[in-house]
Amino acid sequence: MAMVLSPSGTRLIVGGDFNRINNIWQHGLSAVNVSNGTKASFLSNDIPYNNSNSRSWVTDLVTDGTRVFASADGVGTFDGRLAVNPETGARIWINNCLGATQSISVMDGVLYSGSHAHRCDMQTYYEGNGFPETRPHRRFLAEPADTAQGVKQRILHWFPNAQPGTTYPFVQGPWTMANDGTHLWAGGDFTQVNDVPQEGLTRFTTHDVSPDVTGPVQTNFQAPTAVANGGGKVTITWGATWDLDNRKVRYEVVRSDGQVACTAEANSVFWTLPNLSCADLGRVPGSVYKYRVRAIDPHNNRISSPSSPDVTVT
């Protein structure tokens, strides 16, 4: 299903759903010598075969000139990503996120993948674990390509969404990826990307090439709660939202007179959304206000919550 030349050019790394190379047992991931087609020494055993109903297979192979990366699909077993030494087959790192991976592309030290990842809590994410079993599935993921051997692989904060098509069994979403060093292309069976109609083919690029103009996620960003505490103080609480490609989100609480009452900020991900609060001080007792919250990403894109009910200052 996939082939890539080793950086040395002496061997062809091959991946797929097979059990033998030149009649020598090795399932799913192996190598042959370019000079004569004989099976090359390649020690990888990371694409498991237990039986026909419990096995993995390689769907894509890419190299960054130092490592070879493989993506996998599977039945009841491994279907994530891994990096191997192209000359020996020895594993460098492995990502065991669940959700069949169909395509990968490496650019600027990051391995991007197209999948239907639905559980990733066996990997790390900055201060904690990755996401637990979740719906909707995450169709794109990113992770460091150069993670050292033996170090637990982590996922990066890059979570574009895609609405898969309806042509069974091709409802994966992204099926293939490629890049030119600046743009990351993805093709497959999808009808939307980041909630915008986009049929079958899309691309991503860096902020330097095309500035980020998409704000934090509006869905489920609810009105805050405002409570008068006495002494001219009003406490405003709200549930955080999150951003597809920025961990940190800043919040401005806006009074109904148009002034910013107080601010807060938090690192948020879709599977852990904190509750936040701040206080509006020095209000005149008897005054009546509503409050809403603006969520602002690091590139000054912003969304706004609905307004709270009226609160009378005490």
C-alpha positions in Angstrom: 0.0 0.0 0.0 3.0 2.4 0.4 6.7 2.6 -0.5 9.5 5.1 0.3 13.2 5.0 -0.4 15.5 5.1 2.6 17.5 8.3 2.9 20.6 6.4 1.8 18.9 5.2 -1.3 20.0 1.7 -0.8 16.7 0.1 0.4 13.0 0.4 -0.4 10.8 0.5 2.7 7.5 -1.1 1.9 4.3 -1.2 3.9 0.8 -2.7 3.5 -1.2 -5.8 4.5 1.1 -8.7 3.8 2.8 -11.4 5.8 5.9 -12.2 3.7 8.5 -10.5 1.7 10.4 -12.9 -0.8 8.8 -15.7 1.2 10.3 -14.5 4.5 7.8 -13.8 7.3 7.4 -10.1 8.2 4.0 -8.6 8.5 3.0 -5.1 7.3 6.4 -3.3 7.3 9.6 -4.4 5.7 12.4 -3.5 3.3 14.1 -4.8 0.2 17.6 -4.0 -1.2 17.4 -1.7 -4.2 20.4 -3.3 -5.9 18.8 -6.8 -6.3 15.3 -6.9 -4.7 16.3 -9.3 -1.9 14.8 -8.7 1.5 16.9 -6.3 3.5 17.6 -6.7 7.2 14.7 -4.8 8.9 13.7 -5.6 12.5 10.4 -3.8 12.8 7.7 -5.8 14.6 5.4 -2.9 15.3 2.7 -3.7 12.8 1.0 -6.6 14.7 -0.5 -9.7 13.2 -2.4 -11.9 15.7 -4.8 -13.4 13.3 -6.9 -12.3 10.3 -9.4 -10.6 12.7 -6.7 -8.9 14.8 -4.0 -7.2 12.7 -2.7 -3.9 11.6 -1.5 -2.8 8.2 0.6 0.2 6.9 -1.4 2.8 4.9 1.3 5.4 4.2 5.1 6.0 4.5 7.1 9.2 4.4 10.6 10.2 5.4 12.2 13.5 6.6 15.6 12.4 5.4 16.5 10.9 8.8 13.6 8.8 9.9 10.8 6.9 8.2 7.3 7.4 9.4 4.4 4.9 9.0 0.7 5.3 9.5 -1.5 2.3 10.2 -5.1 1.0 10.1 -6.1 -2.0 12.0 -8.7 -4.4 13.3 -8.8 -4.6 17.0 -5.2 -3.4 17.4 -2.7 -0.7 16.5 -3.8 2.0 14.0 -1.7 5.0 14.9 1.7 6.3 13.8 5.3 5.4 14.4 8.8 6.4 13.4 11.6 3.9 12.6 15.2 3.9 11.8 15.2 3.4 8.0 18.4 1.3 8.0 17.5 -1.1 10.8 13.7 -0.9 11.3 14.2 -0.2 15.0 11.4 1.8 16.5 12.2 5.4 17.5 8.7 6.4 18.8 5.1 5.3 18.5 1.7 7.0 18.8 -1.0 4.6 19.9 -4.0 7.0 19.5 -7.0 5.0 18.3 -8.8 5.8 15.0 -7.5 4.4 11.7 -4.7 6.6 10.2 -4.9 6.8 6.4 -2.3 9.4 5.5 0.7 11.3 6.8 3.0 14.1 5.7 6.1 15.6 7.4 6.8 19.3 7.2 9.1 21.6 9.3 9.6 19.0 12.0 6.0 18.1 12.4 4.2 14.9 11.3 0.7 15.6 10.2 -1.9 12.9 9.9 -5.3 12.3 8.6 -7.4 9.8 10.6 -10.6 9.4 12.6 -8.8 9.7 15.9 -11.3 9.1 18.7 -9.1 8.3 21.7 -5.7 9.7 22.5 -5.3 9.6 26.3 -2.4 7.1 26.0 -0.3 9.9 24.6 0.7 13.1 26.3 -0.5 16.7 25.6 1.7 19.4 27.2 0.9 19.3 30.9 -1.4 16.2 30.8 -2.8 13.4 28.7 -4.4 13.5 25.3 -8.1 13.3 24.8 -10.3 10.5 26.0 -12.9 8.7 23.9 -14.6 11.5 22.0 -17.2 12.4 19.4 -17.0 13.8 16.8 -13.8 12.2 15.7 -10.7 14.3 15.2 -9.8 14.1 11.5 -6.4 15.8 11.6 -3.6 15.5 14.2 0.0 16.9 14.5 2.9 15.6 16.5 6.7 16.3 16.7 8.6 14.3 14.1 11.9 14.4 16.0 10.8 12.9 19.3 13.8 11.0 20.8 13.9 7.2 21.0 12.1 5.9 24.1 10.3 9.2 24.8 6.5 9.1 25.0 5.1 10.7 22.0 2.9 13.8 22.4 0.2 15.4 20.3 0.3 19.1 19.4 -2.4 21.7 19.6 -3.7 21.5 16.0 -7.2 20.2 15.7 -8.9 21.2 12.4 -12.2 19.5 12.0 -13.7 17.9 8.9 -17.2 16.7 8.1 -16.8 13.3 6.4 -18.9 12.3 3.4 -21.5 9.6 3.3 -20.1 7.2 0.7 -19.6 4.0 2.7 -16.9 2.7 3.4 -15.1 5.9 2.4 -16.4 8.0 5.3 -12.9 8.4 6.8 -12.6 12.1 5.9 -8.9 12.7 4.8 -7.4 9.9 2.8 -4.2 11.4 1.4 -1.8 14.3 2.4 1.2 16.0 0.8 3.1 19.3 1.2 5.5 21.6 -0.7 7.2 22.9 2.5 4.7 25.8 2.8 1.3 24.3 2.2 -0.1 21.1 3.6 -2.7 19.5 1.2 -5.3 17.0 2.2 -7.7 15.1 0.0 -10.4 12.6 0.7 -14.1 12.2 1.4 -15.2 15.3 3.3 -17.7 18.0 2.7 -16.6 20.7 5.3 -13.4 21.8 6.9 -13.5 24.0 10.0 -17.2 24.3 9.5 -16.9 25.8 6.0 -18.0 24.0 2.9 -15.0 22.4 1.3 -15.4 19.3 -0.9 -12.8 16.7 -1.1 -9.6 18.8 -1.3 -8.2 21.4 1.1 -4.9 23.0 2.2 -3.4 24.5 5.3 -0.5 26.9 5.6 1.5 28.9 8.2 0.5 32.2 9.8 3.3 33.9 7.9 1.8 33.0 4.6 -1.9 33.4 5.4 -2.8 35.1 8.7 -5.1 33.3 11.1 -8.5 34.9 10.8 -10.6 32.2 12.6 -11.5 33.0 16.2 -12.1 30.6 19.1 -15.0 28.1 18.9 -18.4 29.6 19.1 -20.4 26.4 19.7 -21.6 26.1 23.3 -20.0 29.4 24.4 -22.7 30.3 26.8 -23.8 33.5 28.5 -21.9 34.1 31.8 -23.5 34.2 35.3 -23.3 37.5 37.2 -23.8 37.6 40.9 -23.9 40.8 43.1 -21.7 40.3 46.2 -22.3 43.5 48.0 -19.9 46.5 48.4 -20.3 47.3 44.7 -18.7 44.0 43.6 -20.2 41.7 40.9 -18.6 38.3 40.3 -18.9 37.0 36.7 -18.4 33.3 36.0 -18.4 31.4 32.6 -17.4 28.3 30.9 -14.3 28.6 28.8 -14.2 27.9 25.1 -11.2 26.7 23.0 -9.4 27.4 19.8 -8.5 25.0 17.0 -4.8 26.0 16.8 -4.0 28.1 19.8 -3.8 26.7 23.4 -4.2 30.1 25.1 -7.4 32.1 24.9 -7.9 35.5 26.5 -11.2 36.7 27.9 -12.7 40.2 28.3 -15.9 40.6 30.4 -17.9 43.5 28.9 -20.5 45.4 30.9 -23.7 46.6 29.2 -22.2 50.1 29.2 -19.6 48.9 26.8 -16.7 48.9 29.2 -14.4 46.0 29.9 -15.1 45.0 33.5 -12.3 42.5 34.1 -10.2 40.0 32.2 -8.9 36.4 32.4 -7.0 33.9 30.3 -6.6 30.1 30.2 -5.1 27.2 28.3 -8.0 25.2 27.0 -8.6 22.1 24.9 -11.9 20.6 23.7 -11.8 17.8 26.3 -11.0 20.0 29.3 -12.8 23.3 29.4 -12.3 25.1 32.7 -14.7 27.4 34.5 -13.4 30.9 34.9 -14.4 34.0 36.9 -13.4 37.6 37.5 -14.8 40.5 39.5 -16.2 43.8 38.5 -15.4 46.2 41.4 -16.5 49.7 42.4 -20.0 49.6 40.9 -22.7 51.9 42.3 -25.3 50.0 44.4 -28.6 50.0 42.6 -27.0 50.1 39.2 -28.3 47.4 36.8 -26.0 45.7 34.3 -25.8 42.8 31.9 -22.4 41.1 31.1 -21.1 39.2 28.1 -17.7 37.6 27.5 -15.3 38.1 24.5 -13.0 35.2 23.8 -9.8 36.4 21.9 -7.1 34.2 20.4 -3.4 35.3 20.2 -4.0 36.8 16.8 -6.8 39.0 18.0 -9.6 37.0 16.5 -12.6 37.2 18.7 -16.1 35.8 19.4 -18.7 36.9 21.9 -21.0 35.0 24.3 -24.7 36.0 24.7 -25.4 38.4 27.6 -26.2 37.5 31.1 -29.6 38.3 32.7 -29.7 41.7 34.5 -27.9 41.9 37.8 -28.5 44.7 40.3 -25.4 45.9 42.2 -25.7 45.8 46.0 
